[in-house]
Amino acid sequence: MLLCTQIELREGRAPNMNCPNDHGEMKKKASMEAITFRGKDLQVLTEHYVCSECGIRVDDLPLASRNQKALSDVYRKAVNMLTSDDIVQERKRKAWTQEDLARAINVGIASIKRWEKGQIQNKAMDDALRRAFGGEQQPYNPHAGNRRLSVERIKLVLKELGARLGRPMPEKGSKFLYEGKYLFYLDMGSFKTTGRSMTGATFARLTKGPQLNNYRDLVGTIRDADDSAAEPLREDEIRIIERIAMKYPTNKSIYQASHREIVWQEKKDGELIPYSDAERITGI
């Protein structure tokens, strides 16, 4: 069965939109379109400039943006997620600004803006939005990723990573120059996907790249930690580990990638990198 929704569309003439085949001025028309998107067959009400003579359809940037938002919202309804309008209405019902909502679910304000304009949030973020709108507040810690630091879990994550890389992690005698960067991508990737870090670690901007905050004090403790006492890894966390291991199979590759990150470049030495920056990390 096909699913559809309604959006407000304006009928009228387009004063500056002419047919590219020289048939004169085009009219704006609305119609239902059958579109398959992310495996779902959808019926979407779209709007295009249409030439009455040759039938060609043309969109300008505002129309293309509205049509994409309509498609996104039809899809979100189909998979039972909050639409752009739902998010805006619920936020206003609570008298929240976009910044208030971002703080309530521990994400950057850029994420809220994108979701309200039509970008589709993932299921974990949709659940976080619903909890916030329902009055369930999450502990706000922008630097720990909504998890208490667990050195046992750091060791478990590195052990799982090493199994994928085909080499022991942490490496013998290592001062965590590379391990810290792998953890940076793993924790930030987990937060971006699930709303929670894997280890609860905090990260700082150091000269040689992003690194565990106070890593010198942690290295020995991590090596001696009992990873069997750690909270087991979830399937979605293991998938993130697998993805990072495939993307960065060598220490050189992870080192170079971390130095390209704007969230590292823009910070001063020693400054913490909050998890709200995860949205802007390109190498995840």
Secondary structure, DSSP 8 states (H G I E B T S, - for coil): --EE-------EEEEEEE-TTS--EEEEEEEEEEEEETTEEEEEEEEEEE-TTT--EE--HHHHHHHHHHHHHHHHHHTT---HHHHHHHHHHTT--HHHHHHHHT--HHHHHHHHHT----HHHHHHHHHHHTT------TTTTSS---HHHHHHHHHHHHHHHTS-SS-TT--STTHHHHHHHHHHHHHHHHSS-SS---EEEETTEEEETTHHHHHHHHHH--GGGS----HHHHHHHHHHHHH--SHHHHHHHHHT-HHHHTS-TT-B--GGGGGG-S--
